[in-house]
Amino acid sequence: MQTHTLDHRGYEIAVQPEKNEFGAWRAIVSVRHATDPVAQFRPETVQPEWLTEEEAVRDGFEWATRLIDHKLTSSSDEI
């Protein structure tokens, strides 16, 4: 599967869509700042399975940008 990337506020978001055993799409998301990995996670949304690869990629980017924005606006150093 192709990995899709997006730069957001100094962080690189990488989203790799994958099909589950039922044929639905999900996203594997990693977030990095410079060369240090910050987090890797699979977003668990209200509807974690998508009908198309594009929807899974969009969902992964949305989760990661929210995570980054929260990290930058909170006083905590942890994600």
Secondary structure as UniProt FT lines:
FT   STRAND          4..8
FT   TURN            9..10
FT   STRAND          11..19
FT   TURN            21..22
FT   STRAND          25..33
FT   TURN            34..35
FT   STRAND          36..41
FT   HELIX           53..73
//
